[in-house]
Amino acid sequence: MKRKTVILFIINIFFIFILGCAKEEKKVITVGAEISLKGALNQIVEQFQESNKNIIVNIEFDASKLLRKQALNGTNLDLLLLSSKEDMNELKKEKVISESKEILENNMIVAGRKKIDKLEEIKGYRVAIGDPEYSPAGVYSIEILKNSQLFEEIKPDIVLARDVRSAMQYVDLYEVDYAFIYKTESKVMKNAQIVYEIPNELHSPIIYSCGILSGKESEEIKSFYKFLGNGNSREIFLKYGFKVLDPRNKINVEKIKSKEEKK
């Protein structure tokens, strides 16, 4: 009986060890991502994990400038996706980022309920923009207004939102008349619409970059980094309205119509 007890004990220890090893095989990646990437990135992570069962990807969505500050002050993040070249360049300059690449481009639009022919037509109305202290979209918005010689007149009617998604929600919930947002944000609006497409020459290029934080260059993180902007992720970004930058020659891949758009 003692011998059987010993054997059962050894078998139990063996299975506990095997189960423990199986749990350890799951590697967790923590990604800090610009809030405007939420829909696309959630779907991309889902696809990535289907073919990488041993990797769990957690995402913390926030305004790009807040993510930059978080990275500068020390963070649990492994990889960043930002909508501002300026913020990514600052992190590279401070050696917080060890490797980065530009993957997407976006455009700015005015959202509201009534079409306008000229940007001047927003005068006298409440306009939501992302807070430039936190949101690159807010920086682009002010740049647009200044280049259009409208900033001083519009300034009293500007409503600052934490980020571009919040600015979109303000106009969608009738809390303001107009909002300056990324074109991709219009995909999730319910009540508002694109009333004016802002010419690109009025603002700096809206380039999204992803970067690996220094000291976080594991194989799992590099695998997800390579997945972004390539293969299936490219199709998902296009579906959500982004322009995908070709990593080989840095040209824009033209947006294609998704099956939903064709319907």
CYANA upper distance limits for C-alpha pairs under 8 A (distance plus 0.5 A):
  1 MET  CA      5 THR  CA      6.72
  2 LYS  CA      6 VAL  CA      6.73
  3 ARG  CA      7 ILE  CA      6.78
  4 LYS  CA      8 LEU  CA      6.64
  5 THR  CA      9 PHE  CA      6.59
  6 VAL  CA     10 ILE  CA      6.71
  7 ILE  CA     11 ILE  CA      6.69
  8 LEU  CA     12 ASN  CA      6.63
  9 PHE  CA     13 ILE  CA      6.73
 10 ILE  CA     14 PHE  CA      6.62
 11 ILE  CA     15 PHE  CA      6.82
 12 ASN  CA     16 ILE  CA      6.67
 13 ILE  CA     17 PHE  CA      6.59
 14 PHE  CA     18 ILE  CA      6.71
 15 PHE  CA     19 LEU  CA      6.57
 16 ILE  CA     20 GLY  CA      6.54
 17 PHE  CA     21 CYS  CA      6.72
 18 ILE  CA     22 ALA  CA      6.73
 19 LEU  CA     23 LYS  CA      6.83
 20 GLY  CA     24 GLU  CA      6.83
 21 CYS  CA     25 GLU  CA      6.87
 22 ALA  CA     26 LYS  CA      7.95
 25 GLU  CA     54 ASN  CA      6.54
 26 LYS  CA     53 LYS  CA      8.30
 26 LYS  CA     54 ASN  CA      5.06
 26 LYS  CA     55 ILE  CA      5.94
 26 LYS  CA     56 ILE  CA      7.22
 27 LYS  CA     54 ASN  CA      6.62
 27 LYS  CA     55 ILE  CA      5.25
 27 LYS  CA     56 ILE  CA      6.51
 27 LYS  CA    220 GLU  CA      7.76
 28 VAL  CA     55 ILE  CA      6.35
 28 VAL  CA     56 ILE  CA      5.18
 28 VAL  CA     57 VAL  CA      6.38
 28 VAL  CA     58 ASN  CA      7.72
 29 ILE  CA     55 ILE  CA      7.77
 29 ILE  CA     56 ILE  CA      6.64
 29 ILE  CA     57 VAL  CA      5.30
 29 ILE  CA     58 ASN  CA      6.57
 29 ILE  CA     77 LEU  CA      8.39
 29 ILE  CA     78 ASP  CA      6.86
 29 ILE  CA     79 LEU  CA      8.47
 29 ILE  CA    220 GLU  CA      8.04
 29 ILE  CA    221 ILE  CA      6.98
 30 THR  CA     57 VAL  CA      6.51
 30 THR  CA     58 ASN  CA      5.33
 30 THR  CA     59 ILE  CA      6.33
 30 THR  CA     60 GLU  CA      7.93
 30 THR  CA     76 ASN  CA      7.63
 30 THR  CA     77 LEU  CA      5.59
 30 THR  CA     78 ASP  CA      5.90
 30 THR  CA     79 LEU  CA      7.28
 31 VAL  CA     57 VAL  CA      7.68
 31 VAL  CA     58 ASN  CA      6.61
 31 VAL  CA     59 ILE  CA      5.21
 31 VAL  CA     60 GLU  CA      6.61
 31 VAL  CA     77 LEU  CA      6.19
 31 VAL  CA     78 ASP  CA      6.41
 31 VAL  CA     79 LEU  CA      5.41
 31 VAL  CA     80 LEU  CA      6.30
 31 VAL  CA     81 LEU  CA      8.18
 32 GLY  CA     59 ILE  CA      6.37
 32 GLY  CA     60 GLU  CA      5.33
 32 GLY  CA     61 PHE  CA      6.47
 32 GLY  CA     62 ASP  CA      7.89
 32 GLY  CA     67 LEU  CA      7.02
 32 GLY  CA     77 LEU  CA      6.67
 32 GLY  CA     78 ASP  CA      8.32
 32 GLY  CA     79 LEU  CA      6.80
 32 GLY  CA     80 LEU  CA      5.33
 32 GLY  CA     81 LEU  CA      6.82
 33 ALA  CA     37 LEU  CA      7.37
 33 ALA  CA     38 LYS  CA      8.30
 33 ALA  CA     59 ILE  CA      7.31
 33 ALA  CA     60 GLU  CA      6.67
 33 ALA  CA     61 PHE  CA      5.41
 33 ALA  CA     62 ASP  CA      6.87
 33 ALA  CA     63 ALA  CA      8.41
 33 ALA  CA     64 SER  CA      7.73
 33 ALA  CA     67 LEU  CA      8.11
 33 ALA  CA     80 LEU  CA      6.32
 33 ALA  CA     81 LEU  CA      5.13
 33 ALA  CA     82 LEU  CA      6.76
 34 GLU  CA     38 LYS  CA      8.05
 34 GLU  CA     61 PHE  CA      6.29
 34 GLU  CA     62 ASP  CA      5.93
 34 GLU  CA     63 ALA  CA      5.88
 34 GLU  CA     64 SER  CA      5.61
 34 GLU  CA     67 LEU  CA      8.39
 34 GLU  CA     81 LEU  CA      6.53
 34 GLU  CA     82 LEU  CA      5.80
 34 GLU  CA     83 SER  CA      6.89
 35 ILE  CA     61 PHE  CA      5.48
 35 ILE  CA     62 ASP  CA      5.48
 35 ILE  CA     63 ALA  CA      6.35
 35 ILE  CA     64 SER  CA      8.21
 35 ILE  CA    163 ASP  CA      8.07
 35 ILE  CA    164 VAL  CA      8.11
 35 ILE  CA    165 ARG  CA      7.26
 36 SER  CA    164 VAL  CA      7.50
 36 SER  CA    165 ARG  CA      6.92
 36 SER  CA    182 TYR  CA      8.36
 36 SER  CA    184 THR  CA      7.98
 36 SER  CA    185 GLU  CA      7.13
 37 LEU  CA     41 LEU  CA      6.14
 38 LYS  CA     42 ASN  CA      6.53
 38 LYS  CA     61 PHE  CA      7.50
 39 GLY  CA     43 GLN  CA      7.09
 39 GLY  CA    240 TYR  CA      8.20
 40 ALA  CA     44 ILE  CA      6.72
 40 ALA  CA    236 ILE  CA      6.60
 40 ALA  CA    237 PHE  CA      6.39
 40 ALA  CA    240 TYR  CA      6.74
 41 LEU  CA     45 VAL  CA      6.54
 42 ASN  CA     46 GLU  CA      6.83
 43 GLN  CA     47 GLN  CA      6.94
 43 GLN  CA    236 ILE  CA      7.93
 44 ILE  CA     48 PHE  CA      6.61
 44 ILE  CA    232 ASN  CA      8.21
 44 ILE  CA    233 SER  CA      6.10
 44 ILE  CA    236 ILE  CA      7.42
 45 VAL  CA     49 GLN  CA      6.58
 45 VAL  CA     57 VAL  CA      7.17
 46 GLU  CA     50 GLU  CA      6.93
 47 GLN  CA     51 SER  CA      7.54
 47 GLN  CA    232 ASN  CA      8.31
 48 PHE  CA     52 ASN  CA      6.64
 48 PHE  CA    224 PHE  CA      7.92
 48 PHE  CA    227 PHE  CA      8.02
 49 GLN  CA     53 LYS  CA      6.04
 49 GLN  CA     54 ASN  CA      8.40
 49 GLN  CA     55 ILE  CA      6.96
 49 GLN  CA     56 ILE  CA      7.36
 49 GLN  CA     57 VAL  CA      8.14
 55 ILE  CA    220 GLU  CA      7.47
 62 ASP  CA     66 LEU  CA      7.29
 62 ASP  CA     67 LEU  CA      7.05
 62 ASP  CA    163 ASP  CA      8.23
 63 ALA  CA     67 LEU  CA      6.95
 63 ALA  CA    134 TYR  CA      6.37
 63 ALA  CA    135 SER  CA      5.77
 63 ALA  CA    136 PRO  CA      8.24
 63 ALA  CA    162 ARG  CA      8.00
 63 ALA  CA    163 ASP  CA      6.07
 63 ALA  CA    164 VAL  CA      8.34
 64 SER  CA     68 ARG  CA      6.69
 64 SER  CA     81 LEU  CA      8.36
 64 SER  CA     82 LEU  CA      5.67
 64 SER  CA     83 SER  CA      6.79
 64 SER  CA     84 SER  CA      7.67
 64 SER  CA     87 ASP  CA      8.10
 64 SER  CA    134 TYR  CA      7.30
 64 SER  CA    135 SER  CA      6.52
 64 SER  CA    136 PRO  CA      7.17
 65 LYS  CA     69 LYS  CA      6.77
 65 LYS  CA     87 ASP  CA      7.23
 65 LYS  CA    133 GLU  CA      7.69
 65 LYS  CA    134 TYR  CA      5.25
 65 LYS  CA    135 SER  CA      6.34
 65 LYS  CA    136 PRO  CA      7.41
 66 LEU  CA     70 GLN  CA      6.64
 66 LEU  CA    134 TYR  CA      6.11
 66 LEU  CA    135 SER  CA      8.34
 67 LEU  CA     71 ALA  CA      6.69
 67 LEU  CA     80 LEU  CA      8.28
 67 LEU  CA     82 LEU  CA      8.48
 68 ARG  CA     72 LEU  CA      6.75
 68 ARG  CA     87 ASP  CA      6.87
 68 ARG  CA     88 MET  CA      8.11
 68 ARG  CA     91 LEU  CA      7.68
 69 LYS  CA     73 ASN  CA      6.69
 70 GLN  CA     74 GLY  CA      6.81
 70 GLN  CA     75 THR  CA      6.49
 71 ALA  CA     75 THR  CA      5.89
 71 ALA  CA     77 LEU  CA      7.89
 71 ALA  CA     91 LEU  CA      8.35
 71 ALA  CA     96 VAL  CA      7.65
 72 LEU  CA     91 LEU  CA      7.65
 72 LEU  CA     96 VAL  CA      7.36
 77 LEU  CA    213 LEU  CA      8.03
 78 ASP  CA    212 ILE  CA      6.73
 78 ASP  CA    213 LEU  CA      6.06
 78 ASP  CA    216 LYS  CA      6.17
 78 ASP  CA    221 ILE  CA      7.77
 79 LEU  CA    210 CYS  CA      7.58
 79 LEU  CA    211 GLY  CA      6.16
 79 LEU  CA    212 ILE  CA      5.06
 79 LEU  CA    213 LEU  CA      6.22
 79 LEU  CA    216 LYS  CA      8.48
 79 LEU  CA    221 ILE  CA      7.95
 79 LEU  CA    225 TYR  CA      8.38
 80 LEU  CA    209 SER  CA      8.48
 80 LEU  CA    210 CYS  CA      5.88
 80 LEU  CA    211 GLY  CA      5.77
 80 LEU  CA    212 ILE  CA      7.06
 80 LEU  CA    213 LEU  CA      7.98
 81 LEU  CA    208 TYR  CA      7.32
 81 LEU  CA    209 SER  CA      6.12
 81 LEU  CA    210 CYS  CA      4.77
 81 LEU  CA    211 GLY  CA      7.15
 82 LEU  CA     87 ASP  CA      7.91
 82 LEU  CA     88 MET  CA      7.40
 82 LEU  CA    208 TYR  CA      5.97
 82 LEU  CA    209 SER  CA      6.00
 82 LEU  CA    210 CYS  CA      6.95
 83 SER  CA    136 PRO  CA      7.18
 83 SER  CA    206 ILE  CA      7.06
 83 SER  CA    207 ILE  CA      6.28
 83 SER  CA    208 TYR  CA      4.69
 83 SER  CA    209 SER  CA      7.05
 84 SER  CA     88 MET  CA      7.04
 84 SER  CA    136 PRO  CA      6.54
 84 SER  CA    206 ILE  CA      7.09
 84 SER  CA    207 ILE  CA      6.51
 84 SER  CA    208 TYR  CA      6.63
 84 SER  CA    209 SER  CA      7.85
 85 LYS  CA     89 ASN  CA      6.42
 85 LYS  CA    206 ILE  CA      8.34
 85 LYS  CA    207 ILE  CA      6.63
 85 LYS  CA    208 TYR  CA      7.50
 85 LYS  CA    209 SER  CA      7.36
 86 GLU  CA     90 GLU  CA      6.70
 87 ASP  CA     91 LEU  CA      6.98
 88 MET  CA     92 LYS  CA      6.79
 88 MET  CA    209 SER  CA      7.49
 88 MET  CA    211 GLY  CA      8.22
 89 ASN  CA     93 LYS  CA      6.54
 90 GLU  CA     94 GLU  CA      6.76
 91 LEU  CA     95 LYS  CA      6.64
 91 LEU  CA     96 VAL  CA      5.63
 91 LEU  CA     97 ILE  CA      6.22
 92 LYS  CA     96 VAL  CA      6.33
 92 LYS  CA     97 ILE  CA      5.42
 92 LYS  CA     98 SER  CA      7.45
 95 LYS  CA    214 SER  CA      7.60
 96 VAL  CA    213 LEU  CA      6.23
 96 VAL  CA    214 SER  CA      5.97
 97 ILE  CA    211 GLY  CA      6.55
 97 ILE  CA    212 ILE  CA      6.13
 97 ILE  CA    213 LEU  CA      4.90
 97 ILE  CA    214 SER  CA      5.66
 98 SER  CA    211 GLY  CA      7.78
 98 SER  CA    212 ILE  CA      6.40
 98 SER  CA    213 LEU  CA      6.31
 98 SER  CA    214 SER  CA      5.32
 98 SER  CA    215 GLY  CA      8.37
 99 GLU  CA    211 GLY  CA      6.02
 99 GLU  CA    212 ILE  CA      5.93
 99 GLU  CA    213 LEU  CA      8.01
 99 GLU  CA    214 SER  CA      8.49
100 SER  CA    209 SER  CA      7.30
100 SER  CA    210 CYS  CA      6.05
100 SER  CA    211 GLY  CA      4.48
100 SER  CA    212 ILE  CA      6.89
101 LYS  CA    209 SER  CA      6.05
101 LYS  CA    210 CYS  CA      6.21
101 LYS  CA    211 GLY  CA      7.05
101 LYS  CA    247 PRO  CA      8.38
102 GLU  CA    207 ILE  CA      7.25
102 GLU  CA    208 TYR  CA      6.39
102 GLU  CA    209 SER  CA      4.73
102 GLU  CA    210 CYS  CA      7.04
102 GLU  CA    245 LEU  CA      7.46
102 GLU  CA    247 PRO  CA      8.10
103 ILE  CA    207 ILE  CA      8.03
103 ILE  CA    208 TYR  CA      6.41
103 ILE  CA    209 SER  CA      6.19
103 ILE  CA    210 CYS  CA      7.68
103 ILE  CA    228 LEU  CA      8.10
103 ILE  CA    229 GLY  CA      6.14
103 ILE  CA    244 VAL  CA      6.46
103 ILE  CA    245 LEU  CA      5.51
103 ILE  CA    246 ASP  CA      7.85
103 ILE  CA    247 PRO  CA      7.70
104 LEU  CA    207 ILE  CA      6.29
104 LEU  CA    208 TYR  CA      5.41
104 LEU  CA    209 SER  CA      7.57
104 LEU  CA    229 GLY  CA      8.18
104 LEU  CA    242 PHE  CA      6.89
104 LEU  CA    243 LYS  CA      6.05
104 LEU  CA    244 VAL  CA      5.11
104 LEU  CA    245 LEU  CA      5.80
105 GLU  CA    205 PRO  CA      7.97
105 GLU  CA    206 ILE  CA      6.00
105 GLU  CA    207 ILE  CA      5.13
105 GLU  CA    208 TYR  CA      6.49
105 GLU  CA    242 PHE  CA      6.63
105 GLU  CA    243 LYS  CA      5.53
105 GLU  CA    244 VAL  CA      6.94
105 GLU  CA    245 LEU  CA      7.52
106 ASN  CA    182 TYR  CA      7.08
106 ASN  CA    183 LYS  CA      7.30
106 ASN  CA    184 THR  CA      7.75
106 ASN  CA    205 PRO  CA      8.43
106 ASN  CA    206 ILE  CA      5.89
106 ASN  CA    207 ILE  CA      7.27
106 ASN  CA    208 TYR  CA      8.46
106 ASN  CA    242 PHE  CA      6.20
106 ASN  CA    243 LYS  CA      6.85
107 ASN  CA    182 TYR  CA      6.12
107 ASN  CA    183 LYS  CA      5.93
107 ASN  CA    184 THR  CA      8.34
107 ASN  CA    198 ILE  CA      8.15
107 ASN  CA    200 ASN  CA      7.58
107 ASN  CA    206 ILE  CA      7.14
108 MET  CA    180 PHE  CA      7.28
108 MET  CA    181 ILE  CA      6.15
108 MET  CA    182 TYR  CA      5.04
108 MET  CA    183 LYS  CA      5.95
108 MET  CA    197 GLU  CA      7.32
108 MET  CA    198 ILE  CA      6.22
108 MET  CA    200 ASN  CA      8.27
109 ILE  CA    180 PHE  CA      6.40
109 ILE  CA    181 ILE  CA      6.18
109 ILE  CA    182 TYR  CA      6.57
109 ILE  CA    183 LYS  CA      6.03
109 ILE  CA    194 ILE  CA      7.11
109 ILE  CA    195 VAL  CA      8.16
109 ILE  CA    196 TYR  CA      6.32
109 ILE  CA    197 GLU  CA      5.08
109 ILE  CA    198 ILE  CA      5.70
110 VAL  CA    178 TYR  CA      7.01
110 VAL  CA    179 ALA  CA      6.08
110 VAL  CA    180 PHE  CA      5.29
110 VAL  CA    181 ILE  CA      6.90
110 VAL  CA    194 ILE  CA      6.52
110 VAL  CA    195 VAL  CA      6.28
110 VAL  CA    196 TYR  CA      5.57
110 VAL  CA    197 GLU  CA      6.89
110 VAL  CA    198 ILE  CA      7.62
111 ALA  CA    168 MET  CA      8.07
111 ALA  CA    171 VAL  CA      7.59
111 ALA  CA    178 TYR  CA      6.00
111 ALA  CA    179 ALA  CA      5.68
111 ALA  CA    180 PHE  CA      6.98
111 ALA  CA    181 ILE  CA      7.56
111 ALA  CA    186 SER  CA      8.04
111 ALA  CA    192 ALA  CA      6.73
111 ALA  CA    193 GLN  CA      5.91
111 ALA  CA    194 ILE  CA      5.13
111 ALA  CA    195 VAL  CA      5.98
111 ALA  CA    196 TYR  CA      7.60
112 GLY  CA    171 VAL  CA      6.76
112 GLY  CA    172 ASP  CA      8.13
112 GLY  CA    177 ASP  CA      6.47
112 GLY  CA    178 TYR  CA      5.18
112 GLY  CA    179 ALA  CA      7.19
112 GLY  CA    192 ALA  CA      5.48
112 GLY  CA    193 GLN  CA      6.05
112 GLY  CA    194 ILE  CA      7.01
112 GLY  CA    195 VAL  CA      6.42
113 ARG  CA    177 ASP  CA      8.11
113 ARG  CA    178 TYR  CA      8.40
113 ARG  CA    191 ASN  CA      8.11
113 ARG  CA    192 ALA  CA      5.67
113 ARG  CA    193 GLN  CA      6.41
113 ARG  CA    194 ILE  CA      8.47
113 ARG  CA    195 VAL  CA      7.45
114 LYS  CA    195 VAL  CA      6.72
115 LYS  CA    194 ILE  CA      8.17
115 LYS  CA    195 VAL  CA      4.74
115 LYS  CA    196 TYR  CA      7.17
116 ILE  CA    121 GLU  CA      6.87
116 ILE  CA    195 VAL  CA      6.34
116 ILE  CA    196 TYR  CA      6.60
117 ASP  CA    121 GLU  CA      8.00
117 ASP  CA    196 TYR  CA      7.58
118 LYS  CA    196 TYR  CA      8.24
119 LEU  CA    196 TYR  CA      8.07
120 GLU  CA    150 LEU  CA      7.74
122 ILE  CA    127 VAL  CA      8.21
122 ILE  CA    154 ILE  CA      8.50
122 ILE  CA    178 TYR  CA      7.90
123 LYS  CA    153 GLU  CA      7.65
123 LYS  CA    154 ILE  CA      6.57
124 GLY  CA    154 ILE  CA      7.75
124 GLY  CA    157 ASP  CA      7.56
125 TYR  CA    157 ASP  CA      6.96
125 TYR  CA    176 VAL  CA      8.31
125 TYR  CA    177 ASP  CA      6.51
125 TYR  CA    178 TYR  CA      7.84
126 ARG  CA    157 ASP  CA      5.33
126 ARG  CA    158 ILE  CA      6.53
126 ARG  CA    159 VAL  CA      7.40
126 ARG  CA    176 VAL  CA      5.67
126 ARG  CA    177 ASP  CA      5.84
126 ARG  CA    178 TYR  CA      6.96
127 VAL  CA    157 ASP  CA      6.60
127 VAL  CA    158 ILE  CA      5.43
127 VAL  CA    159 VAL  CA      6.36
127 VAL  CA    176 VAL  CA      6.43
127 VAL  CA    177 ASP  CA      6.57
127 VAL  CA    178 TYR  CA      5.24
127 VAL  CA    179 ALA  CA      5.71
127 VAL  CA    180 PHE  CA      7.96
128 ALA  CA    158 ILE  CA      6.28
128 ALA  CA    159 VAL  CA      5.06
128 ALA  CA    160 LEU  CA      6.36
128 ALA  CA    161 ALA  CA      7.15
128 ALA  CA    167 ALA  CA      5.82
128 ALA  CA    168 MET  CA      8.34
128 ALA  CA    170 TYR  CA      7.39
128 ALA  CA    171 VAL  CA      7.76
128 ALA  CA    176 VAL  CA      7.01
128 ALA  CA    178 TYR  CA      6.80
128 ALA  CA    179 ALA  CA      4.94
128 ALA  CA    180 PHE  CA      6.93
129 ILE  CA    137 ALA  CA      7.83
129 ILE  CA    138 GLY  CA      5.91
129 ILE  CA    141 SER  CA      7.12
129 ILE  CA    158 ILE  CA      7.55
129 ILE  CA    159 VAL  CA      6.86
129 ILE  CA    160 LEU  CA      5.90
129 ILE  CA    161 ALA  CA      6.47
129 ILE  CA    163 ASP  CA      8.35
129 ILE  CA    164 VAL  CA      7.37
129 ILE  CA    167 ALA  CA      5.97
129 ILE  CA    179 ALA  CA      6.36
129 ILE  CA    180 PHE  CA      5.86
129 ILE  CA    181 ILE  CA      7.56
130 GLY  CA    134 TYR  CA      8.07
130 GLY  CA    135 SER  CA      5.93
130 GLY  CA    136 PRO  CA      8.02
130 GLY  CA    137 ALA  CA      6.20
130 GLY  CA    138 GLY  CA      4.58
130 GLY  CA    139 VAL  CA      8.29
130 GLY  CA    141 SER  CA      8.39
130 GLY  CA    160 LEU  CA      6.14
130 GLY  CA    161 ALA  CA      5.20
130 GLY  CA    162 ARG  CA      6.25
130 GLY  CA    163 ASP  CA      5.09
130 GLY  CA    164 VAL  CA      5.48
130 GLY  CA    166 SER  CA      7.95
130 GLY  CA    167 ALA  CA      6.39
130 GLY  CA    180 PHE  CA      8.42
130 GLY  CA    181 ILE  CA      8.45
131 ASP  CA    135 SER  CA      6.02
131 ASP  CA    137 ALA  CA      8.48
131 ASP  CA    138 GLY  CA      5.67
131 ASP  CA    139 VAL  CA      8.25
131 ASP  CA    160 LEU  CA      5.49
131 ASP  CA    161 ALA  CA      5.87
131 ASP  CA    162 ARG  CA      6.00
131 ASP  CA    163 ASP  CA      6.85
132 PRO  CA    136 PRO  CA      6.62
132 PRO  CA    137 ALA  CA      7.63
132 PRO  CA    138 GLY  CA      4.75
132 PRO  CA    139 VAL  CA      5.25
132 PRO  CA    142 ILE  CA      8.49
133 GLU  CA    138 GLY  CA      8.38
134 TYR  CA    138 GLY  CA      8.43
134 TYR  CA    162 ARG  CA      7.25
134 TYR  CA    163 ASP  CA      7.39
135 SER  CA    139 VAL  CA      7.32
135 SER  CA    162 ARG  CA      7.54
135 SER  CA    163 ASP  CA      5.73
135 SER  CA    164 VAL  CA      7.34
136 PRO  CA    140 TYR  CA      6.76
137 ALA  CA    141 SER  CA      6.59
137 ALA  CA    163 ASP  CA      7.93
137 ALA  CA    164 VAL  CA      6.49
137 ALA  CA    180 PHE  CA      8.37
137 ALA  CA    181 ILE  CA      7.20
137 ALA  CA    182 TYR  CA      7.64
138 GLY  CA    142 ILE  CA      6.78
138 GLY  CA    163 ASP  CA      8.19
138 GLY  CA    164 VAL  CA      7.92
139 VAL  CA    143 GLU  CA      6.70
140 TYR  CA    144 ILE  CA      6.67
140 TYR  CA    203 HIS  CA      6.40
140 TYR  CA    204 SER  CA      7.47
141 SER  CA    145 LEU  CA      6.83
141 SER  CA    180 PHE  CA      6.71
141 SER  CA    203 HIS  CA      8.42
142 ILE  CA    146 LYS  CA      6.55
142 ILE  CA    151 PHE  CA      7.45
143 GLU  CA    147 ASN  CA      6.56
143 GLU  CA    202 LEU  CA      7.67
143 GLU  CA    203 HIS  CA      6.34
144 ILE  CA    148 SER  CA      6.62
144 ILE  CA    202 LEU  CA      5.60
144 ILE  CA    203 HIS  CA      6.00
145 LEU  CA    149 GLN  CA      6.63
145 LEU  CA    150 LEU  CA      5.50
145 LEU  CA    151 PHE  CA      5.20
146 LYS  CA    150 LEU  CA      6.43
146 LYS  CA    151 PHE  CA      5.56
147 ASN  CA    202 LEU  CA      6.49
147 ASN  CA    203 HIS  CA      8.36
148 SER  CA    202 LEU  CA      7.88
150 LEU  CA    154 ILE  CA      6.51
151 PHE  CA    155 LYS  CA      6.10
152 GLU  CA    156 PRO  CA      8.36
154 ILE  CA    158 ILE  CA      6.94
159 VAL  CA    176 VAL  CA      8.44
160 LEU  CA    167 ALA  CA      8.07
161 ALA  CA    166 SER  CA      6.13
161 ALA  CA    167 ALA  CA      5.78
162 ARG  CA    166 SER  CA      6.74
162 ARG  CA    167 ALA  CA      8.12
163 ASP  CA    167 ALA  CA      6.93
164 VAL  CA    168 MET  CA      6.76
164 VAL  CA    181 ILE  CA      6.33
164 VAL  CA    182 TYR  CA      7.74
164 VAL  CA    185 GLU  CA      8.44
165 ARG  CA    169 GLN  CA      6.80
165 ARG  CA    181 ILE  CA      8.33
165 ARG  CA    185 GLU  CA      7.39
166 SER  CA    170 TYR  CA      6.74
167 ALA  CA    171 VAL  CA      7.27
167 ALA  CA    179 ALA  CA      6.59
167 ALA  CA    180 PHE  CA      7.86
167 ALA  CA    181 ILE  CA      7.43
168 MET  CA    172 ASP  CA      6.65
168 MET  CA    179 ALA  CA      6.82
168 MET  CA    180 PHE  CA      8.33
168 MET  CA    181 ILE  CA      6.88
168 MET  CA    185 GLU  CA      7.42
168 MET  CA    186 SER  CA      8.25
168 MET  CA    189 MET  CA      7.80
169 GLN  CA    173 LEU  CA      6.40
169 GLN  CA    189 MET  CA      8.12
170 TYR  CA    174 TYR  CA      6.88
170 TYR  CA    175 GLU  CA      5.59
170 TYR  CA    176 VAL  CA      6.42
170 TYR  CA    179 ALA  CA      8.13
171 VAL  CA    175 GLU  CA      6.26
171 VAL  CA    176 VAL  CA      5.54
171 VAL  CA    177 ASP  CA      6.56
171 VAL  CA    178 TYR  CA      6.30
171 VAL  CA    179 ALA  CA      6.45
171 VAL  CA    192 ALA  CA      7.12
172 ASP  CA    189 MET  CA      6.68
172 ASP  CA    190 LYS  CA      7.00
172 ASP  CA    191 ASN  CA      5.72
172 ASP  CA    192 ALA  CA      5.61
173 LEU  CA    191 ASN  CA      7.82
181 ILE  CA    185 GLU  CA      7.12
181 ILE  CA    186 SER  CA      8.44
182 TYR  CA    186 SER  CA      7.94
183 LYS  CA    187 LYS  CA      8.33
183 LYS  CA    241 GLY  CA      7.87
184 THR  CA    240 TYR  CA      6.80
184 THR  CA    241 GLY  CA      5.70
184 THR  CA    242 PHE  CA      7.03
185 GLU  CA    189 MET  CA      7.59
186 SER  CA    193 GLN  CA      7.32
186 SER  CA    194 ILE  CA      7.36
187 LYS  CA    240 TYR  CA      7.62
187 LYS  CA    241 GLY  CA      8.37
189 MET  CA    193 GLN  CA      7.59
198 ILE  CA    202 LEU  CA      7.89
199 PRO  CA    203 HIS  CA      8.49
200 ASN  CA    204 SER  CA      8.01
200 ASN  CA    205 PRO  CA      7.76
210 CYS  CA    225 TYR  CA      8.04
211 GLY  CA    225 TYR  CA      8.27
212 ILE  CA    216 LYS  CA      7.14
212 ILE  CA    217 GLU  CA      7.25
212 ILE  CA    221 ILE  CA      8.18
212 ILE  CA    222 LYS  CA      8.40
212 ILE  CA    225 TYR  CA      8.10
213 LEU  CA    217 GLU  CA      7.95
216 LYS  CA    221 ILE  CA      7.84
217 GLU  CA    221 ILE  CA      6.81
217 GLU  CA    222 LYS  CA      6.90
218 SER  CA    222 LYS  CA      6.71
219 GLU  CA    223 SER  CA      6.50
220 GLU  CA    224 PHE  CA      7.02
221 ILE  CA    225 TYR  CA      6.60
222 LYS  CA    226 LYS  CA      6.61
223 SER  CA    227 PHE  CA      6.81
224 PHE  CA    228 LEU  CA      6.98
226 LYS  CA    230 ASN  CA      7.51
227 PHE  CA    231 GLY  CA      7.48
227 PHE  CA    233 SER  CA      7.33
228 LEU  CA    233 SER  CA      6.43
228 LEU  CA    234 ARG  CA      8.00
229 GLY  CA    233 SER  CA      6.15
229 GLY  CA    234 ARG  CA      5.51
229 GLY  CA    237 PHE  CA      8.36
229 GLY  CA    244 VAL  CA      7.29
229 GLY  CA    245 LEU  CA      8.10
230 ASN  CA    234 ARG  CA      5.77
231 GLY  CA    235 GLU  CA      7.84
232 ASN  CA    236 ILE  CA      7.08
233 SER  CA    237 PHE  CA      6.70
234 ARG  CA    238 LEU  CA      6.77
234 ARG  CA    244 VAL  CA      7.14
235 GLU  CA    239 LYS  CA      6.65
236 ILE  CA    240 TYR  CA      6.92
237 PHE  CA    241 GLY  CA      7.06
237 PHE  CA    242 PHE  CA      5.97
237 PHE  CA    243 LYS  CA      7.97
237 PHE  CA    244 VAL  CA      7.54
238 LEU  CA    242 PHE  CA      5.66
238 LEU  CA    243 LYS  CA      6.77
238 LEU  CA    244 VAL  CA      7.34
238 LEU  CA    255 LYS  CA      6.34
238 LEU  CA    256 ILE  CA      7.23
238 LEU  CA    258 SER  CA      8.42
239 LYS  CA    256 ILE  CA      8.27
239 LYS  CA    257 LYS  CA      7.90
239 LYS  CA    258 SER  CA      6.21
241 GLY  CA    255 LYS  CA      7.65
242 PHE  CA    255 LYS  CA      7.80
243 LYS  CA    252 ASN  CA      6.81
243 LYS  CA    253 VAL  CA      6.76
243 LYS  CA    254 GLU  CA      7.04
243 LYS  CA    255 LYS  CA      6.40
244 VAL  CA    252 ASN  CA      6.39
244 VAL  CA    253 VAL  CA      5.90
244 VAL  CA    254 GLU  CA      8.14
244 VAL  CA    255 LYS  CA      8.33
245 LEU  CA    250 LYS  CA      6.27
245 LEU  CA    251 ILE  CA      6.23
245 LEU  CA    252 ASN  CA      5.17
245 LEU  CA    253 VAL  CA      6.48
246 ASP  CA    250 LYS  CA      5.49
246 ASP  CA    251 ILE  CA      5.92
246 ASP  CA    252 ASN  CA      6.55
246 ASP  CA    253 VAL  CA      6.83
247 PRO  CA    251 ILE  CA      8.40
257 LYS  CA    261 GLU  CA      6.35
257 LYS  CA    262 LYS  CA      7.05
258 SER  CA    262 LYS  CA      6.91
259 LYS  CA    263 LYS  CA      6.84
